[in-house]
Amino acid sequence: MKGYIVRNPKLAWREVDGEMVIISPEDSQVHELNETASLIWKHADGRSLEEIAERISTEYEVSLEAARADIGELVTTLEQKQLVFVATEVKG
Amino acid sequence: MAKTPVMDGLISRTVERHLPWSVHVDLTYRCNERCIHCYLDHEDHGEMKTDEIKNVLEQLAQSGTLFLTLSGGEIFLRDDLFELLEFARSLHFDISLKTNALLIDAERARKLRALSVRRIQISIYSAEPAVHDAITKVRGSLERTLTAIRFLQAEGLQVKIACPLMKQNLMAYRNVQALAAELGVPYVLDMTITPKMDGDMSLLQLRNPAQDLLPILQDPTLNPPSSSQDSAQEAPLTTGSATSSGIESQAYEDIPCSAGHNSCYISPYGEVFPCVQMPVATGNLRQQRFEEIWFKSPEMERVRAVRESQLPVCSKCSIRQYCERCPGLAQMEGGDLLGAYERACDLAELKAGLAGVQNPISALHAQKPNTKGLCSIPSLVATPAVQAGSN
């Protein structure tokens, strides 16, 4: 699984009961992430997707392949909403 | 404004958990306008320094605060405003500002944009300079404020106009509506004129008699358009709009408002109150940690324990559904957090009358001998929803 994931720096966010609540300042949209998506969000600080897949595989006791598949789907959704960006390499 | 399912659910959870997720911080009471209805004294009695405010912001972030409103006084009189905004953004707050905008130029608008400030609320009292400037007591203030709004809009920032209504500008709401439409920004009319924070009641003479508000209560153009942008989606991600005031949430069904439940107010001196309009001192951040005040202050717990169904007078009122009683103003004006707030009774009688209730009399007026309900309305139209807000 290739790529690195970072949060959109414009967003405001806070954890409520283990789930992330995210607000976009541009359109005032509120997004609420479920537990797994929240875990991805927490780790979206420039880590590799592979590293996050390994973490989820361990934490949820699922196979690495299953974790990769879940992450791929979730990251695509988060990216479409412009909540995260996926880069091929980490800058800086 | 309309609630949204996402926001409604979040409001319920934060109220249940007493999570202080919306906090209003006044950075200063100093101001470069002298608005005739202002409840502040415009003096600096020892404002929190930059590091003290940063410390407060850190505590709020740790406590779960998401919505941060910075207001005053005039916040742009703080030399450290942008330093504080930058720090607040590093803590991932959603930031709204309240300002008269006189000190906002193109460069400052650009910086606000760069800091991802979500919304800037600006008071405008009339589209006529003579009326607006007479209220602010600053000649040319309307023109300067409008210039600033255009700088903010040029940066793509969300601006909202707030129009407090008093005797001096009651019917100006129409030209403020037109101005907001021309600018393409939302607006809120605020019929609340409050006593000064030191208890001085003289400002109440600026308040319009309730009967004079009938044209506003009957104006069908004041039905705000729904702001709901919900697209109820399946997990893992649900989306709603943060523009809802949230006050319609079912979470508030038997509590008077959000004050002390999931929101509070912090003064420039570090004092914590349940709300800017509720003079119940609960502690000071210069002496105590925020969480100690929020969770353990007996005063905060007293406010939090109030239930509308247990209010001695208001719980028996037959027109409660038309009432927007403010517990803070009940305390300020009547001296009783649990008491009726007579201004709300007057307005509720008007609204109930407009809705077709025969001889609507509030419980407060019903128990007072020789006191009649206000409402005697010859022709009725559908009751519009005029949103009240704070200035």
Interface residues (C-beta under 8 A of the other chain):
Chain A: P9 K10 L11 A12 W13 R14 E15 V16 D17 V21 I23 P25 E26 D27 S28 Q29 V30 H31 E32 L33 N34 T36 A37 L74 T77 L78 K81
Chain B: T4 V6 M7 G9 L10 R13 T14 R17 L19 W21 A61 G64 T65 L66 H92 F93 D94 I95 S116 V117 R118 R119 G156 Q158 Q229 A235 P236 L237 T238 T239 G240 S241 A242 T243
